[in-house]
């Protein structure tokens, strides 16, 4: 029998701040991304989400109280902060490791020396706005779109340098720091001057490229995330490939999850991501399709509830077609990786729980409760496909006991 799991992650669509935000992220107290988008954009129509049972989680007065097709619940974040890379790797079954937190300036001298030893020209163009400029093109600095001291970016204008060379620089940085992540990234139609003019000082002292402002996402975008303590061999996609299943990673998912042997379909545009999922449903007969909608996250950073709502609505429209195409052997899991509440008063990720919808045509819908980790997604998918257990997570429910007819 062919079995297939479809995982769709709506980046940053949280459903309420974590209890530990009071101590860990006090600026996030009160955040509830999905609920507040519905408050801000009362015209938002999400009939497919409603049919699946999203209002069993949200309890929002603007949504109808319908019988839910899907099982539903809430997932807590096991990783510290609210980070897309860590969130996605937790989703795919990794147990979060505690990394060293430090602004880039604390490691700047050591990284400069390491890059110079590998033959690169490195200088600091502006001591009042300190970052490293490598070979007059590539900027090494803080990531100013996430939590303090967790991530360093290696940003490049790809008309002037190959991404392979940028990745080598990123790997050099990775070897010499112990922070959670180093991101090598770049885009085309970005001049070195514009990239440098996009460097900003954040209120908390971090210095880095404002990536949306730099235009790196607009054309020829390439990225590789270099994580700390991530073990792909114990994640859902690699476990599936090793057992002979087909694996397709779509959108931002293929940026942040490493899986040798997976088919990869990059893309930021929501419509394209959803079309690629539908296309892969025609191609992948036995295996895993895992996709991330990234534009929801970008709308959160822009503090734009209208844009956020527009992207959710578009996903909802495609979800209707996905449900129609599903067979009785398909398992659909929809969730998020954290929050990014556009109404909370800042433009960074918010430490929020995520909603969980799990649907198969033969399974009786259940209340799955509040779970301890995003990794329960991967554990459930691995259980369904008959794979070895992932490093982290517990299968959500016993499929056989919940089965209507098999």
C-alpha positions, 0 to 999 in steps of 0.5 A: 500500500502506498502511503503519503504524508503532506506537511504544510507549515505556515511560517509564523502563524502562532496561536498565543504566547507561551507561558515562559514568555513572561520571563524569556520574551516579555515583549511577546506577552499578549501575542496571538498572531492568528487571532489578532489577524482575524481581529484586524481584518474581519473580512478574512474568509477561511472556509477550508480552515474552518471546515478542518476545525481551526476554530476549535483552537482559535475560538474566534467570534468571527469564525463559525463553530463547525464540526471539525474534519481534522483532529486538532490541538496546540504545540508548544515550542521546545526550542528557545526563543522563536526561530524559523530554522530551529522551529523547522528542525524541531518540526522535522524531529530534532531535539533543540540544543542549547547554543551560545548567545552573543552579538556578532561584535563579540566574535568579530575579531576571531571571525575576521582572523579566520577569514583572512587565514583562508585568503579573504580580504576583510575590513570593517568599513564603519566603526560606528556601524561595525560589520565585516566586508569580505572581498569588498562584496560580502557582509558578515553581521548579525541577523536583525530579523530574529532573537538577539545573538542567535544568528549571523548572516553572510549576505552577498550580491550574487551578480558579483560572486558565486553562491558557492564562494559565499557558502565557503565563507559561511562555512568558515564563519560556522567553524569559528562561532557557537551560535545557533545558526549561520545563514549564507544568502544572496540575491541577484540585481543587488549591487554591493553598494545597495547591500551596504546601504541596507545595513542597520543598527537595531535598538538592542545594538545588533548590526546587520543587513535589513534583508527585505530592504536589500532586495535579496529575496526578489530575484535569484535568491539562494540560501543555506542555513548552517545549524548548530547540533542538527542531526539530519540522519534522525529527521523525518525526511532523511529517515524516509529517503533511507527507507526508499520513500520519495521526499519533496521539500517545497519553499522555505522548507528546502532552505532550512532542512538538509536532506540528501536525496530529496527533491527540492522546489525553492520559492517564496511566492505563496501561490507558487509554493501551493502549486508546487504542493499540488504538482508533487501530489501528482508525482510523489505516490509513496512518501513525504511532501513537506512545504513552508509558506514563507510570505506569512512571516514576511508580512509579520516582519512588515507588521502588515495584518492585511498582507498576512490575511491575504496570504492566509486566504490564498493558502485556504483556497489551495487547501480546498483543492488539496483536500479534493486530491487527497486519497484515503492513504494520505495524511495531511498535517498543517501547523506553524513554527512560532508566531510573528504578531503584526499587532504586538508593537515590534517586528520580530518573531513572537514566542507563541504556541502553534495550531495543529490540524491532522487530517485523513479521510478515514480517521475519526477527528480528535482533540489532541490537546496541548503537546510539548514539542513541535517534533510530534509532527515528525514523530506522527509522520514517521509512525504513519509511514512505518519509519524508525523514530525521530530523535525527538517527539511522540506520535500524536495518536494511535492511527489504528484506534482512530481508524474509521474503516481500515 
